[in-house]
Amino acid sequence: MTAIFGAVLAFIGFLDCIVLALIKLVSDADKLAQAVKRLIKSIHDLWKRK
């Protein structure tokens, strides 16, 4: 019984790590997307000025 409980706890800890890693990846991707949007907007503005 204790072994099963330990395995469940280990599995939950493992899932928690995966979820945290995914959240970090998503937030990094979001920052990257914002940076790309700003870059495209500034290029577009420069293009309009010509």
FENVEN-V303851 format. One record per pair of residues at least 12 apart in sequence whose ideal C-beta (glycine too) atoms are under 7 Angstrom apart, sorted by the first residue. I is the first residue (numbers start at 1). J is the second residue. If there is no record, write none. Layout:
I	J
I	J
This chain:
none
